[in-house]
Amino acid sequence: MAEQLLGSSIVTEDKITALKSELLAKDQLFEDQDFPAESSNIYYTRKVNHAWKRPHEICKNPKFFVGGASRFDVNQGKLGNCWFLSALASLSLHPQLLHQVVPPDQDFDSSDYCGLFHFRFWQYGDWVNVIVDDRLPVCQQNNNAKGPSKWQLVFMQSAQRTEFWSALLEKAYAKLAGSYEALIGGLSSEAMEDFTGGITVSYAPRQVPCPRVLFHTILEANKRSCLMNCSVVKTKNLSDWAGCGLDSRHAYSVTGAAPVKMKTQDALLYCESFVTEDGKPTDEPPGDTVFVPLVRIRNPWGSSREWSGDWGDKSKAWAAVSAEEKARINVKFKGDGEFWMSIKDFCKFFSDLEMCHLGPESLAHARRQAGKLNDKRCCWESVSHKSAWRKRLSAGGCRNNLRSFASNPQFQVTVVDPDETDNEQYGHSDRRLDADQLAQASGCWRPHALHRLRDLPPQDGRHWAFGHEFLQVCFRHKLKPGNYVIVPSTYRPDFEMDFLLRVYTERPAKLDEIDDVTAIVDLKIPMEPSAQELTLERALRDAFAKVAGADLEVDAYELRDILNIAFMKEFKFDGFCLETCRSMVAMMDADQSGKLGFQEFKTLWSSLRLWKTAFKKFDEDKSGNFNSYELRQALKAVGYRVSNKIFNCLVMRYANRQGVIEFDDFIVCCVRLKTVFETFSAQEKTADGVSALFSKDKYLSAAAYV
């Protein structure tokens, strides 16, 4: 039964409970067959000889938590995963969020202990359970020691030797990634999102024009319970890097921020500009006291390796701060990896800042008890949509690919006016934007191809969001109320992938995928025949008279001969096949005689002339085909608008292996569309006019004779 329970890729809470019951009944400790205690699950590129031990084999009286969770429970081991630890340290500041990832009702002395622990991570739109056994990689720390005390955890560990929640969480995340080695090098933003289901926005502190504005952003994000991390990349122009105590290419946690009250004469020794009591930038002349903007950072190494400049643990600046003020902001000098620094120095030394904003998903499993996470201001409103880029259908690539870009999925988001008394109406669209419309809005693009549907203001190039090397692209905007179109795309066309689009707003918003309504529309192709076409029509009349028998009608075989004479000179193709000609006859054959008279042939020829003109428009290189991404626009040119679902069906049916639509395939596509449209129009409709009423015989007759 245990094997069956673990066989499913989704481990539900009920399965976990059932598995625990089975293990307890058999008096067995859980051994995870999906992530066994083997060297390959530590490093897949080399072999190591680490032992695997359960906590009660490492120390006496092990505990899952000791005195609750703390950021000081997260200390890095012999693995380059500081990005993961810094995110976890930030998570530990918010117990409700932490307990959603690390269920607290687990321990080594509980009645249901069986060596199995479970954790939750947010993966691509859903919370998933991950179970592990409690065997952890260890090494001998002292050859002279005996018993459990000789074993030391190799990877993440708590400052308390008997505490194991962080080590087991790291193992669960390694299982999710495939191995411990897979955690070497990563992005804190990904870990924060996996812990919360939030959205991470990135900043470049060194490039901000006003550090105090960023300080206020950090302060407000902290009030919203955002998780924040930062990292350092050393550059040549940092002349005072030596001895600063920071490590290049290393991730840190942002654990707090505060405007610190000081006497002005003391503050001027360490700071040139100040903020208000609530953290906003101010250029007002200072009085007797001012507020200095400081941020609190933590090194996941949990050691004395800390910032050594102004406002560090050993800085003289703290002597000018009152004891009451230091107590208010909880200043402690312990050499524990946590330190304070000014926002100016923060923006000078730190290259990246990542803020993970919380949405409704962030508390999906957390009970809304008393606490600040109950405050709706902590969570954004969220709307989301799962979709995909599919080759030949909706993977049109970026805006460099003008012909196919419009085929990408398109979404409309409605931003609500924050002023409820303002009843201004904004344009609404239930139609996809085509290539021409997207090109006209070229000056209004923002990340993810975002622009308003009306009153489009000019934008410069600073609003682009690039994410070629990342799993996501995220950007923050301040938008006026109205309707906007979002066009997610990959860089290259035909790159297949599922994606999740999420939009966070302060007030509830609406997100819908834009779809065309299948319908007949006005023609975009001029219908006036050219002199050459008039000459061809006269020749076809003569050909029809010669081929038609005494009944003055032609069947599919004879129609094929007539049309191939006309079209094989004009297009690169092998001529119409018999099946295509049968569909043409069926389209015009109201009495189902299997033949066409001259008037029916003339009507058919009029349609063929329209369709070939449209084909030529999209076959610009005269290769005899066009890209399947352009089929939608080609059909619109001949009077047919199709929904996403119908478009997908047509591409699957009429595109070849190379993803192109050849001339004869385009013609038969148009023939059958015209047939089904006319069949639908001729039938009795339901009251709403959306559906048609068919008897079984009528439906089968219409479906069979096309």
C-alpha positions as CSV (number, residue, x, y, z in Angstrom):
1,M,0.0,0.0,0.0
2,A,2.8,2.4,0.8
3,E,4.2,2.0,-2.7
4,Q,0.8,2.7,-4.2
5,L,0.4,5.8,-2.0
6,L,3.8,7.2,-3.1
7,G,3.3,6.2,-6.8
8,S,1.1,9.2,-7.5
9,S,2.9,12.5,-8.4
10,I,0.5,14.3,-6.1
11,V,0.8,13.5,-2.4
12,T,-2.4,14.7,-0.7
13,E,-2.8,15.2,3.0
14,D,-5.1,12.2,3.1
15,K,-2.4,10.0,1.6
16,I,0.2,11.3,4.1
17,T,-2.2,10.4,7.0
18,A,-2.8,6.9,5.5
19,L,0.9,6.3,5.0
20,K,1.7,7.3,8.6
21,S,-1.1,5.0,9.9
22,E,0.3,2.1,8.0
23,L,3.9,2.7,9.2
24,L,2.7,3.0,12.8
25,A,0.7,-0.2,12.6
26,K,3.8,-2.0,11.3
27,D,6.1,-0.2,13.8
28,Q,8.3,0.9,10.9
29,L,10.3,4.1,10.2
30,F,9.7,5.7,6.8
31,E,12.3,5.3,4.1
32,D,11.7,7.4,1.1
33,Q,12.1,5.3,-2.0
34,D,11.7,8.4,-4.3
35,F,14.7,10.1,-2.6
36,P,16.8,7.3,-1.1
37,A,19.7,7.9,1.2
38,E,22.3,7.6,-1.6
39,S,25.3,9.6,-2.7
40,S,23.6,10.4,-6.1
41,N,21.0,12.4,-4.2
42,I,23.7,14.6,-2.7
43,Y,26.0,15.2,-5.7
44,Y,25.1,13.8,-9.1
45,T,28.5,14.8,-10.6
46,R,30.7,13.1,-8.0
47,K,30.5,10.5,-5.3
48,V,30.8,11.3,-1.6
49,N,30.9,9.1,1.4
50,H,28.7,10.9,3.7
51,A,26.7,8.8,6.2
52,W,22.9,9.3,6.5
53,K,21.6,9.5,10.1
54,R,18.3,10.2,11.7
55,P,18.1,13.0,14.3
56,H,18.0,10.7,17.3
57,E,21.3,9.2,16.0
58,I,22.9,12.6,15.9
59,C,21.9,14.0,19.3
60,K,19.9,13.2,22.4
61,N,16.3,14.4,22.6
62,P,16.0,15.9,19.1
63,K,13.3,18.5,18.4
64,F,11.6,19.8,15.3
65,F,11.4,23.3,16.8
66,V,13.3,24.6,19.8
67,G,11.6,27.7,21.2
68,G,9.8,28.3,17.8
69,A,11.3,29.2,14.5
70,S,13.9,32.0,14.1
71,R,16.0,33.4,11.3
72,F,19.0,32.3,13.5
73,D,17.9,28.7,12.9
74,V,19.0,29.0,9.3
75,N,22.8,28.6,9.0
76,Q,24.6,27.5,5.8
77,G,26.4,24.3,5.6
78,K,28.8,22.9,3.0
79,L,26.6,23.8,0.0
80,G,26.5,27.0,-2.1
81,N,22.8,27.7,-1.6
82,C,22.9,31.0,0.2
83,W,20.1,32.2,-2.1
84,F,17.8,29.5,-0.5
85,L,18.9,30.2,3.0
86,S,18.5,34.0,2.7
87,A,14.9,33.4,1.4
88,L,14.2,31.0,4.3
89,A,15.6,33.4,6.9
90,S,13.2,36.1,5.5
91,L,10.3,33.6,5.7
92,S,11.1,32.8,9.3
93,L,10.2,36.4,10.2
94,H,6.5,35.6,9.5
95,P,5.3,32.6,11.5
96,Q,2.0,32.2,9.6
97,L,3.8,32.0,6.3
98,L,6.5,29.7,7.7
99,H,4.0,27.3,9.2
100,Q,2.2,27.0,5.9
101,V,5.5,25.7,4.4
102,V,6.6,23.9,7.6
103,P,3.6,22.4,9.3
104,P,4.4,22.7,13.0
105,D,2.4,19.7,14.2
106,Q,5.4,17.4,13.6
107,D,8.0,16.3,16.1
108,F,10.3,13.4,17.1
109,D,8.5,12.7,20.4
110,S,4.9,12.9,19.0
111,S,2.6,9.9,19.1
112,D,2.5,9.8,15.3
113,Y,6.3,9.9,14.7
114,C,7.3,7.4,12.1
115,G,10.3,9.1,10.5
116,L,8.1,10.9,7.9
117,F,8.0,14.7,7.6
118,H,6.1,16.8,5.1
119,F,6.4,20.3,3.7
120,R,4.5,22.5,1.3
121,F,5.8,24.4,-1.7
122,W,4.1,26.6,-4.2
123,Q,4.7,25.2,-7.7
124,Y,3.4,26.9,-10.9
125,G,0.0,27.9,-9.4
126,D,-0.6,25.2,-6.8
127,W,0.5,24.2,-3.4
128,V,2.1,20.8,-3.4
129,N,3.1,18.5,-0.5
130,V,6.6,17.0,-0.4
131,I,7.4,14.2,2.0
132,V,10.8,13.0,3.1
133,D,12.2,10.6,5.7
134,D,14.4,12.1,8.4
135,R,17.7,10.6,7.4
136,L,20.2,13.5,6.9
137,P,23.7,13.6,5.4
138,V,26.3,13.8,8.2
139,C,30.1,13.7,8.7
140,Q,32.3,13.0,11.7
141,Q,33.2,16.3,13.5
142,N,35.6,14.8,16.0
143,N,37.2,11.4,15.7
144,N,37.7,11.2,19.4
145,A,34.0,11.7,20.2
146,K,31.7,8.7,20.7
147,G,28.0,8.2,20.4
148,P,25.7,10.6,18.6
149,S,27.9,13.7,19.4
150,K,30.4,12.7,16.8
151,W,28.0,13.4,13.9
152,Q,27.7,16.8,12.4
153,L,25.1,17.8,9.8
154,V,26.8,18.5,6.4
155,F,24.3,21.0,5.1
156,M,21.9,23.5,6.6
157,Q,21.7,23.5,10.4
158,S,20.3,25.4,13.3
159,A,22.3,27.3,15.9
160,Q,20.6,24.8,18.3
161,R,22.2,21.4,17.7
162,T,19.0,19.6,18.7
163,E,16.7,21.5,16.3
164,F,16.1,20.0,12.8
165,W,13.2,21.8,11.0
166,S,15.5,23.8,8.7
167,A,17.7,20.8,7.8
168,L,14.6,18.7,6.9
169,L,13.1,21.5,4.9
170,E,16.3,21.8,2.9
171,K,16.1,18.1,2.2
172,A,12.5,18.4,1.0
173,Y,13.5,21.3,-1.3
174,A,16.5,19.2,-2.6
175,K,14.1,16.4,-3.4
176,L,11.9,18.8,-5.3
177,A,15.0,20.0,-7.3
178,G,16.4,16.5,-7.8
179,S,19.4,16.6,-5.5
180,Y,21.3,18.7,-3.0
181,E,23.7,19.7,-5.7
182,A,20.9,21.1,-7.8
183,L,20.5,23.8,-5.1
184,I,24.0,25.2,-5.8
185,G,23.5,28.6,-7.3
186,G,20.1,30.0,-7.7
187,L,17.8,33.0,-7.3
188,S,16.3,34.1,-4.0
189,S,13.3,35.2,-5.9
190,E,12.4,31.7,-7.0
191,A,12.8,30.4,-3.4
192,M,10.6,33.2,-2.0
193,E,7.9,32.4,-4.5
194,D,8.1,28.7,-3.8
195,F,7.6,29.5,-0.1
196,T,4.8,32.0,-0.5
197,G,3.1,31.8,-3.9
198,G,3.9,35.5,-4.2
199,I,5.3,37.6,-7.0
200,T,8.9,39.0,-6.8
201,V,9.9,42.4,-8.1
202,S,13.6,43.1,-8.6
203,Y,15.4,46.4,-8.1
204,A,18.9,47.5,-8.9
205,P,19.9,49.6,-5.8
206,R,23.0,51.0,-7.5
207,Q,20.9,52.5,-10.2
208,V,18.2,54.2,-8.1
209,P,18.3,58.0,-8.4
210,C,17.2,58.6,-4.8
211,P,18.2,56.0,-2.2
212,R,15.6,57.5,0.3
213,V,12.8,56.6,-2.1
214,L,14.0,53.0,-2.2
215,F,14.1,53.1,1.6
216,H,10.5,54.1,1.8
217,T,9.7,51.3,-0.6
218,I,11.5,48.8,1.6
219,L,9.7,50.2,4.7
220,E,6.3,49.9,3.1
221,A,7.1,46.4,1.8
222,N,8.1,45.4,5.3
223,K,4.7,46.6,6.6
224,R,3.1,44.4,3.9
225,S,5.1,41.4,5.2
226,C,7.0,41.1,1.9
227,L,10.0,38.8,1.9
228,M,13.1,40.7,0.9
229,N,16.6,39.5,-0.1
230,C,19.6,41.3,-1.6
231,S,22.9,40.3,-3.1
232,V,26.3,41.7,-3.8
233,V,28.3,41.7,-7.0
234,K,31.7,43.4,-6.6
235,T,32.6,46.0,-9.3
236,K,35.9,47.6,-10.1
237,N,34.8,51.1,-9.1
238,L,34.1,50.0,-5.5
239,S,37.3,51.5,-4.2
240,D,36.5,50.9,-0.5
241,W,35.4,47.3,-0.9
242,A,38.4,45.8,0.9
243,G,37.6,45.1,4.5
244,C,33.9,46.1,4.3
245,G,32.8,42.7,5.5
246,L,30.6,41.9,2.5
247,D,31.0,38.9,0.2
248,S,30.6,39.2,-3.5
249,R,28.1,36.9,-5.3
250,H,26.5,36.2,-2.0
251,A,22.8,36.5,-1.0
252,Y,21.6,38.2,2.2
253,S,18.2,38.6,3.8
254,V,16.7,42.1,4.4
255,T,15.2,41.6,7.9
256,G,14.0,45.1,8.7
257,A,14.2,48.8,8.1
258,A,13.7,51.8,10.4
259,P,14.0,55.6,10.5
260,V,16.3,56.1,13.5
261,K,15.9,59.3,15.6
262,M,19.1,61.2,16.4
263,K,20.3,64.6,17.3
264,T,21.0,66.5,14.1
265,Q,24.6,67.4,15.0
266,D,25.4,63.7,15.5
267,A,23.5,62.5,12.5
268,L,25.4,64.9,10.1
269,L,28.6,63.0,10.9
270,Y,27.1,59.9,9.2
271,C,24.3,61.0,6.9
272,E,23.7,63.9,4.5
273,S,20.0,63.5,3.9
274,F,17.2,62.3,6.1
275,V,13.6,61.0,6.1
276,T,10.4,61.8,8.0
277,E,9.3,59.8,11.0
278,D,7.2,57.6,8.7
279,G,10.2,57.0,6.3
280,K,9.4,59.4,3.4
281,P,12.2,61.4,1.8
282,T,12.3,65.0,3.0
283,D,14.4,68.1,2.1
284,E,13.0,70.3,4.8
285,P,15.7,72.1,6.9
286,P,16.5,69.8,9.9
287,G,15.5,70.8,13.4
288,D,17.1,69.6,16.6
289,T,16.5,66.0,15.7
290,V,16.3,64.0,12.4
291,F,15.5,60.5,11.3
292,V,18.3,58.5,9.6
293,P,17.2,55.8,7.1
294,L,18.7,52.4,8.1
295,V,18.2,48.9,6.8
296,R,18.9,45.6,8.7
297,I,20.6,42.8,6.8
298,R,21.5,39.2,7.7
299,N,24.2,37.0,6.3
300,P,22.9,33.4,6.1
301,W,26.3,32.1,7.3
302,G,25.2,33.2,10.7
303,S,28.7,34.1,11.7
304,S,30.6,37.3,12.6
305,R,31.2,37.9,8.9
306,E,29.3,41.2,8.8
307,W,29.3,44.7,7.4
308,S,32.1,46.7,9.1
309,G,31.2,50.2,7.9
310,D,29.0,52.9,9.5
311,W,26.2,51.4,11.5
312,G,27.8,48.0,11.7
313,D,28.0,46.2,15.0
314,K,31.2,47.9,15.9
315,S,30.4,51.3,14.5
316,K,30.8,54.4,16.7
317,A,27.6,55.8,15.2
318,W,25.5,53.8,17.6
319,A,26.9,55.7,20.6
320,A,24.9,58.8,19.3
321,V,21.6,56.8,19.4
322,S,19.7,56.8,22.6
323,A,19.1,53.5,24.5
324,E,15.3,53.9,24.1
325,E,15.7,54.3,20.3
326,K,18.0,51.2,20.1
327,A,15.4,49.2,22.1
328,R,12.6,50.4,19.8
329,I,14.3,49.0,16.7
330,N,15.7,46.0,18.6
331,V,19.4,46.6,18.0
332,K,21.6,43.7,19.1
333,F,25.3,43.2,18.7
334,K,25.9,39.5,18.8
335,G,28.2,38.7,15.8
336,D,25.4,36.5,14.5
337,G,25.6,37.7,10.9
338,E,22.9,40.4,11.3
339,F,23.9,44.1,10.9
340,W,22.5,47.5,10.1
341,M,23.7,49.9,7.4
342,S,22.6,53.2,5.9
343,I,20.4,53.2,2.9
344,K,23.1,55.2,1.1
345,D,25.7,52.5,1.7
346,F,23.1,49.8,0.9
347,C,22.6,51.3,-2.5
348,K,26.3,51.7,-3.0
349,F,27.3,48.1,-2.2
350,F,24.3,45.9,-3.0
351,S,23.6,45.2,-6.7
352,D,20.2,43.5,-6.4
353,L,17.2,43.7,-4.2
354,E,14.2,41.3,-4.5
355,M,10.8,41.9,-2.9
356,C,8.3,39.1,-2.8
357,H,4.8,40.5,-2.6
358,L,2.1,38.4,-1.0
359,G,-1.2,37.6,-2.7
360,P,-4.2,35.4,-1.7
361,E,-2.3,32.3,-2.6
362,S,0.3,33.1,0.1
363,L,-2.2,32.3,2.9
364,A,-4.1,29.5,1.2
365,H,-3.2,27.0,4.0
366,A,-2.6,29.5,6.8
367,R,-5.5,30.1,9.2
368,R,-6.4,33.7,9.4
369,Q,-6.0,34.2,13.1
370,A,-5.2,37.4,14.9
371,G,-2.1,39.0,13.6
372,K,-1.0,41.5,11.0
373,L,-1.3,39.0,8.1
374,N,-5.0,39.3,8.7
375,D,-4.8,42.9,7.6
376,K,-5.8,43.0,3.9
377,R,-3.2,45.6,3.3
378,C,-0.6,42.8,3.6
379,C,-1.9,41.0,0.6
380,W,-2.5,42.2,-2.9
381,E,-5.6,41.3,-4.8
382,S,-4.6,38.6,-7.4
383,V,-6.0,37.4,-10.7
384,S,-4.3,34.7,-12.7
385,H,-4.6,32.6,-15.9
386,K,-2.8,29.4,-16.9
387,S,-2.0,29.1,-20.6
388,A,0.6,27.9,-23.0
389,W,2.7,28.7,-26.1
390,R,2.1,26.0,-28.7
391,K,4.2,25.6,-31.8
392,R,2.5,26.8,-35.0
393,L,-0.5,28.1,-33.0
394,S,0.4,30.5,-30.2
395,A,4.2,30.6,-29.9
396,G,4.7,33.6,-32.0
397,G,7.9,34.9,-30.3
398,C,8.8,38.4,-29.3
399,R,8.0,41.7,-31.2
400,N,11.0,41.1,-33.5
401,N,8.7,38.6,-35.3
402,L,6.1,41.0,-36.6
403,R,4.2,38.4,-38.7
404,S,3.7,36.0,-35.8
405,F,3.8,38.1,-32.7
406,A,0.0,38.7,-32.7
407,S,-0.6,35.0,-32.5
408,N,0.7,34.9,-28.9
409,P,-2.0,34.5,-26.2
410,Q,-3.5,37.9,-25.4
411,F,-5.1,38.9,-22.1
412,Q,-7.1,41.9,-21.1
413,V,-6.8,43.2,-17.5
414,T,-9.2,45.7,-16.2
415,V,-7.8,48.1,-13.6
416,V,-10.5,49.5,-11.4
417,D,-10.7,53.2,-10.6
418,P,-9.7,53.7,-7.0
419,D,-12.2,56.5,-6.7
420,E,-15.6,54.9,-6.5
421,T,-17.4,58.1,-7.3
422,D,-15.6,58.5,-10.6
423,N,-17.8,56.8,-13.2
424,E,-15.6,57.4,-16.3
425,Q,-16.1,54.6,-18.8
426,Y,-13.2,52.9,-20.5
427,G,-13.0,51.1,-23.8
428,H,-13.6,47.3,-23.7
429,S,-12.4,44.8,-26.2
430,D,-13.5,41.3,-26.8
431,R,-11.4,41.0,-30.0
432,R,-7.8,39.9,-30.4
433,L,-5.4,42.5,-31.7
434,D,-4.0,41.7,-35.1
435,A,-0.4,42.5,-36.3
436,D,-1.4,45.9,-37.7
437,Q,-3.0,47.0,-34.5
438,L,-0.1,45.8,-32.4
439,A,2.3,47.7,-34.7
440,Q,0.3,50.9,-34.4
441,A,0.8,50.7,-30.6
442,S,4.6,50.3,-31.0
443,G,5.3,53.4,-28.9
444,C,3.2,52.3,-26.0
445,W,4.8,49.0,-25.0
446,R,5.5,48.1,-21.4
447,P,6.7,44.8,-20.0
448,H,4.9,41.8,-21.4
449,A,3.7,44.0,-24.2
450,L,1.4,46.0,-22.0
451,H,-0.6,49.0,-23.4
452,R,-3.9,50.7,-22.9
453,L,-6.7,50.2,-25.3
454,R,-7.4,53.9,-25.5
455,D,-5.6,57.2,-24.7
456,L,-2.2,55.6,-25.4
457,P,0.5,57.8,-24.0
458,P,4.0,57.7,-25.5
459,Q,6.5,55.6,-23.6
460,D,10.3,55.4,-23.8
461,G,12.3,52.2,-23.8
462,R,12.9,52.1,-20.0
463,H,9.8,50.1,-19.4
464,W,10.9,46.9,-21.1
465,A,11.3,43.8,-18.9
466,F,13.8,41.3,-20.1
467,G,13.9,37.8,-18.7
468,H,15.7,35.6,-21.2
469,E,17.7,33.7,-18.5
470,F,15.0,33.5,-15.8
471,L,11.9,31.4,-15.2
472,Q,9.8,34.5,-14.9
473,V,9.6,38.2,-15.9
474,C,8.0,40.6,-13.4
475,F,7.6,44.3,-13.3
476,R,5.7,46.8,-11.3
477,H,3.7,49.7,-12.8
478,K,1.5,52.5,-11.7
479,L,-1.4,52.4,-14.1
480,K,-4.4,54.6,-14.6
481,P,-7.8,52.9,-14.4
482,G,-8.8,51.3,-17.7
483,N,-8.4,48.2,-19.8
484,Y,-5.0,46.9,-20.8
485,V,-3.8,44.1,-23.1
486,I,-0.9,41.8,-22.0
487,V,0.8,39.7,-24.6
488,P,3.2,37.2,-23.0
489,S,5.8,35.8,-25.4
490,T,9.0,33.8,-25.5
491,Y,12.0,35.3,-27.3
492,R,12.0,32.8,-30.2
493,P,9.0,31.7,-32.1
494,D,7.8,28.0,-31.9
495,F,9.2,27.6,-28.4
496,E,6.6,25.5,-26.6
497,M,6.0,26.0,-22.9
498,D,3.2,26.3,-20.3
499,F,3.0,29.6,-18.4
500,L,1.2,31.2,-15.6
501,L,0.2,34.9,-15.9
502,R,-0.6,36.7,-12.6
503,V,-1.5,40.2,-12.0
504,Y,-1.5,41.8,-8.5
505,T,-3.5,45.0,-7.8
506,E,-4.5,47.0,-4.8
507,R,-8.2,46.6,-5.7
508,P,-9.9,43.6,-7.3
509,A,-9.2,43.5,-11.0
510,K,-10.4,41.3,-13.8
511,L,-8.2,39.2,-16.1
512,D,-9.6,37.4,-19.2
513,E,-8.0,35.8,-22.2
514,I,-9.0,37.7,-25.3
515,D,-10.7,35.5,-27.8
516,D,-12.4,36.2,-31.2
517,V,-16.0,35.3,-31.6
518,T,-16.4,33.0,-34.6
519,A,-18.4,35.0,-37.2
520,I,-18.6,36.3,-40.8
521,V,-17.0,39.7,-41.1
522,D,-16.7,42.3,-43.8
523,L,-14.2,41.4,-46.6
524,K,-10.8,43.0,-46.6
525,I,-9.9,42.0,-50.1
526,P,-11.2,44.1,-53.1
527,M,-13.6,42.2,-55.3
528,E,-13.3,44.0,-58.6
529,P,-11.8,41.6,-61.1
530,S,-8.7,42.7,-63.1
531,A,-8.5,42.6,-66.9
532,Q,-6.4,39.5,-66.7
533,E,-9.0,37.8,-64.5
534,L,-11.8,38.7,-66.9
535,T,-9.9,37.2,-69.8
536,L,-9.4,34.0,-67.7
537,E,-13.1,33.9,-66.9
538,R,-13.9,33.8,-70.6
539,A,-11.4,31.0,-71.1
540,L,-13.0,29.1,-68.2
541,R,-16.5,29.5,-69.7
542,D,-15.2,27.9,-73.0
543,A,-13.4,25.2,-71.0
544,F,-16.6,24.5,-69.0
545,A,-18.6,24.2,-72.2
546,K,-16.2,21.7,-73.7
547,V,-15.9,19.5,-70.6
548,A,-19.6,19.6,-69.6
549,G,-21.8,16.9,-71.2
550,A,-25.2,17.2,-72.6
551,D,-26.5,18.0,-69.1
552,L,-24.3,21.1,-69.0
553,E,-22.9,20.1,-65.6
554,V,-19.5,19.0,-64.3
555,D,-18.6,16.5,-61.6
556,A,-15.6,16.6,-59.3
557,Y,-13.3,14.9,-61.8
558,E,-14.2,17.4,-64.5
559,L,-14.0,20.3,-62.1
560,R,-10.5,19.2,-61.2
561,D,-9.4,19.3,-64.8
562,I,-10.8,22.8,-65.4
563,L,-9.4,24.3,-62.2
564,N,-5.9,22.8,-62.6
565,I,-5.6,24.4,-66.1
566,A,-6.3,27.8,-64.5
567,F,-4.4,27.6,-61.2
568,M,-1.3,25.5,-62.0
569,K,0.1,28.3,-64.2
570,E,-0.4,30.8,-61.4
571,F,0.7,28.9,-58.3
572,K,3.5,26.4,-57.3
573,F,1.5,23.3,-56.5
574,D,0.7,19.9,-57.9
575,G,-2.9,20.8,-58.6
576,F,-6.1,20.3,-56.7
577,C,-6.7,16.8,-55.5
578,L,-10.0,15.0,-56.1
579,E,-11.0,15.3,-52.5
580,T,-10.7,19.1,-52.6
581,C,-12.8,19.2,-55.7
582,R,-15.4,17.0,-54.1
583,S,-15.6,19.5,-51.2
584,M,-16.1,22.3,-53.7
585,V,-18.9,20.5,-55.4
586,A,-20.5,19.8,-52.0
587,M,-20.3,23.5,-51.1
588,M,-22.3,24.5,-54.1
589,D,-24.5,21.4,-54.6
590,A,-27.8,22.4,-52.9
591,D,-29.7,19.5,-54.4
592,Q,-26.9,17.0,-53.7
593,S,-26.7,15.9,-57.3
594,G,-22.9,15.6,-57.2
595,K,-22.6,18.0,-60.1
596,L,-22.3,21.8,-60.8
597,G,-24.2,23.8,-63.4
598,F,-22.5,26.8,-65.0
599,Q,-24.1,29.3,-62.6
600,E,-23.0,27.3,-59.6
601,F,-19.5,27.1,-61.2
602,K,-19.5,30.8,-61.7
603,T,-20.4,31.4,-58.0
604,L,-17.6,29.0,-57.0
605,W,-15.1,30.8,-59.2
606,S,-16.0,34.1,-57.5
607,S,-15.1,32.6,-54.2
608,L,-11.9,31.0,-55.5
609,R,-10.8,34.4,-56.9
610,L,-11.3,36.0,-53.5
611,W,-9.4,33.2,-51.7
612,K,-6.5,33.2,-54.1
613,T,-6.1,37.0,-53.8
614,A,-5.9,36.6,-50.0
615,F,-3.4,33.8,-50.3
616,K,-1.1,35.9,-52.5
617,K,-1.2,38.7,-50.0
618,F,0.2,36.5,-47.3
619,D,2.5,34.5,-49.6
620,E,4.8,37.4,-50.0
621,D,7.8,35.4,-51.2
622,K,5.7,33.5,-53.8
623,S,6.8,30.2,-52.3
624,G,3.4,28.6,-52.5
625,N,2.7,28.8,-48.8
626,F,2.5,31.0,-45.7
627,N,3.2,30.6,-42.0
628,S,0.4,28.9,-40.0
629,Y,0.5,31.9,-37.6
630,E,-0.9,34.0,-40.4
631,L,-3.9,31.7,-41.1
632,R,-6.1,33.7,-38.7
633,Q,-5.5,36.9,-40.5
634,A,-5.8,35.3,-44.0
635,L,-9.2,34.0,-43.0
636,K,-10.2,37.3,-41.7
637,A,-9.3,38.9,-45.0
638,V,-11.8,36.6,-46.8
639,G,-14.6,37.2,-44.3
640,Y,-14.2,34.7,-41.5
641,R,-13.3,35.5,-37.9
642,V,-12.5,32.4,-35.8
643,S,-12.1,31.8,-32.1
644,N,-8.9,30.4,-30.5
645,K,-10.4,26.9,-30.3
646,I,-11.5,26.9,-34.0
647,F,-8.1,28.4,-35.0
648,N,-6.3,25.6,-33.2
649,C,-8.5,23.0,-35.0
650,L,-7.8,24.6,-38.4
651,V,-4.0,24.7,-37.9
652,M,-3.9,21.1,-36.8
653,R,-6.0,20.1,-39.8
654,Y,-4.5,22.1,-42.6
655,A,-0.8,23.0,-41.7
656,N,1.9,20.6,-42.8
657,R,4.9,19.3,-40.9
658,Q,6.9,22.5,-41.6
659,G,4.1,24.6,-40.0
660,V,3.0,26.3,-43.3
661,I,-0.3,26.5,-45.1
662,E,0.0,25.5,-48.8
663,F,-2.3,26.9,-51.5
664,D,-4.5,23.8,-51.9
665,D,-4.8,23.4,-48.2
666,F,-5.9,27.0,-47.7
667,I,-8.5,26.6,-50.5
668,V,-10.0,23.5,-49.0
669,C,-10.0,25.2,-45.5
670,C,-12.0,28.1,-47.0
671,V,-14.3,25.8,-48.8
672,R,-15.2,23.8,-45.7
673,L,-15.6,26.9,-43.6
674,K,-17.9,28.5,-46.1
675,T,-19.9,25.2,-46.2
676,V,-20.4,24.9,-42.4
677,F,-21.2,28.6,-42.0
678,E,-23.9,28.4,-44.6
679,T,-25.2,25.1,-43.2
680,F,-25.4,26.7,-39.7
681,S,-27.1,29.9,-41.1
682,A,-29.8,27.8,-42.9
683,Q,-30.9,26.0,-39.7
684,E,-33.5,27.0,-37.2
685,K,-31.9,28.8,-34.2
686,T,-32.4,28.7,-30.5
687,A,-33.9,31.7,-28.7
688,D,-30.6,33.3,-28.1
689,G,-29.5,32.9,-31.8
690,V,-26.2,31.3,-30.7
691,S,-27.0,27.7,-31.4
692,A,-28.7,25.9,-34.3
693,L,-31.2,23.0,-34.1
694,F,-30.4,19.9,-36.1
695,S,-32.1,16.6,-36.3
696,K,-29.8,13.6,-36.3
697,D,-30.2,13.0,-40.0
698,K,-29.7,16.6,-40.9
699,Y,-26.5,16.8,-38.8
700,L,-25.1,13.6,-40.2
701,S,-25.9,14.7,-43.7
702,A,-24.2,18.1,-43.2
703,A,-21.2,16.5,-41.6
704,A,-20.8,13.8,-44.2
705,Y,-21.2,15.9,-47.4
706,V,-18.5,18.6,-47.0
